[in-house]
Every structure is written in structure tokens, then in C-alpha cells.
Amino acid sequence: MFRYISGVSPLECYKCLINPSQGENYKTATNLCTNFDYSDSFIVDCPFSTMCMKQDFHLDIQNGVRIEGVLRDCAPQKHEYQDFKNGKWSPKTEVLEPYKEGCFSGDDKGERVTTSSTVIVKVAKYLPLECYKCLINPSQGENYKTATNLCTNFDYSDSFIVDCPFSTMCMKQDFHLDIQNGVRIEGVLRDCAPQKHEYQDFKNGKWSPKTEVLEPYKEGCFSGDDKGERVTTSRYCYCRSNLCNSTPSTNHEGYTDIMGVILVFNLMKYINSLR
């Protein structure tokens, strides 16, 4: 389940299942459509839907017997695909809009199968926040020569833009490390603000995974002190609009490539291991 504590909230819909979830049976499952009672246990968040869906269906069998049911869920609008950009493939997710508000019926064309009437209700449109994101180290399977989304290569292009479905803020971190002879190593990290909180919730006699988007940050910038130790000193900035973490570093004195940070840290670690 996905819930914003504040900010833009995803759509909420009723959801029930025709068959029990894995590990449950018809006696133990509490979210079956046969048990639907409009309670909170049937409410779910729909981060990849802009519409709710209700499907009334029936099956006419022998001797005039009719089996009926009602299925409720988020409208199926999530579309995942691979996008080729800047010489490499990357996973993408879109929320499509294939439906119109209202009802339509599906005919069984004379066959003895279910006949359905589907209601689509559009309540709200949810678009995730977009932020710039770059990496200090290459992703798995890449190296410093092949990786194109490193912070050292950041150029404000579309290849550094990501969706942030579990953030309401963008983040920019300016950091530096002062080493010997007045040399300062600097870098800038950009990303979605880390706000996703996953936990287990006990409700209706069972545990279920939950996800919340917390709001621990205020808009603006603040600095982190190294307390006299030779570690990185950082300045964190948070903002709430699309691509708002685009501002450049505010400190350029004695600038050295961010790759130097990695080299210095590894060197210091090696020296300390010899002592």
C-alpha cells in the first residue's frame, strides 16, 4: 500500500479478489469479493492508476442458474517497457489513459462464458515528481568508462531525469573533503529525496507490507558538520517542484573531480590498514 502523509496523494480505490492470495484459502482470506463490505480493509492506493474500476459479471449455466459477482480494483493502466536512449536500454513506466469515464458491456457472443459490465470512474490524475539524478559509482554491470549517468558527466540532459513516485521533494547534496596542502575535493549529488518508508502492518488478524512517503525535510538548505574529523562535509538542499535540484554547486574554490573523492578514501583506508 502506498500513502502520502502530506503532499500529492495517489488515488484510492476499493479492491477485492475473486480467488485467495497465495498462502491463503477461501476460509482464511478476508479480502475476497464475496466478503466485500466497504470497510477500510478493502481500500488500496493506486500509484499507477488515475481511475477506479468495477466489473459486474455473471455466468448463465444449466437449468437457468446464474452465477454473479462484482470485482473492484484500480484500473489497469501501468505500462512498463524498455527505452533506448543515449546508447543504452533502461526500464520505463508510464500510466496510460485508455479508458473513458462511464460503463460499457462485454458480450460473450453466444458462448457460455462470463458476461461483464465494467464501470470506470476517473477520480484524479496523479503524476509523480521529476528530479535530476546522478550516481557516484556506476550501476551493476557498468564501469566508470561506460556509465553515462555519473555525477561527473551531469549535463542537465533528459538522461538524468527520473520519476520519483515515492518522493515529494528533490534533493541536491554539495559535498567536499579538505585534504593536505589546501586541496579541496568537491562533488554534487542529485536524486529524489529519500522519503520511502516500508514496514509491516498488522490488521484484520494478519501482517501485510505497507509503504509510506514520510515528510522529514523542510524546503531549503542546511549543512552537515564533520565535527573536526577528516570526512566529507555536506550541504543538503530540498525543494518540491519538478527538476528543482538543477542548481549548480555553490562552491568552486580549489575544485577537483569527484573521482578524487573515491581515490582519496581508498588511499586513506589503505594507509590506516598499515598502522
HELIX and SHEET records of a PDB file:
HELIX    1   1 CYS A   33  ASN A   35  5                                   3    
HELIX    2   2 ASP A   40  PHE A   42  5                                   3    
HELIX    3   3 GLN A   62  GLY A   64  5                                   3    
HELIX    4   4 CYS A  151  ASN A  153  5                                   3    
HELIX    5   5 ASP A  158  PHE A  160  5                                   3    
HELIX    6   6 GLN A  180  GLY A  182  5                                   3    
HELIX    7   7 CYS A  244  SER A  246  5                                   3    
HELIX    8   8 MET A  259  LEU A  274  1                                  16    
SHEET    1   A 3 PHE A   2  TYR A   4  0                                        
SHEET    2   A 3 LYS A 206  VAL A 213  1                                        
SHEET    3   A 3 LYS A 196  LYS A 203 -1                                        
SHEET    1   B 2 LEU A  11  TYR A  14  0                                        
SHEET    2   B 2 ILE A  43  CYS A  46 -1                                        
SHEET    1   C 4 ARG A  66  CYS A  74  0                                        
SHEET    2   C 4 MET A  51  ASP A  60 -1                                        
SHEET    3   C 4 THR A 115  LYS A 122 -1                                        
SHEET    4   C 4 GLY A 102  GLY A 106 -1                                        
SHEET    1   D 2 LYS A  78  LYS A  85  0                                        
SHEET    2   D 2 LYS A  88  VAL A  95 -1                                        
SHEET    1   E 2 LEU A 129  TYR A 132  0                                        
SHEET    2   E 2 ILE A 161  CYS A 164 -1                                        
SHEET    1   F 4 ARG A 184  CYS A 192  0                                        
SHEET    2   F 4 CYS A 170  ASP A 178 -1                                        
SHEET    3   F 4 THR A 233  CYS A 239 -1                                        
SHEET    4   F 4 GLY A 220  GLY A 224 -1                                        
END                                                                             
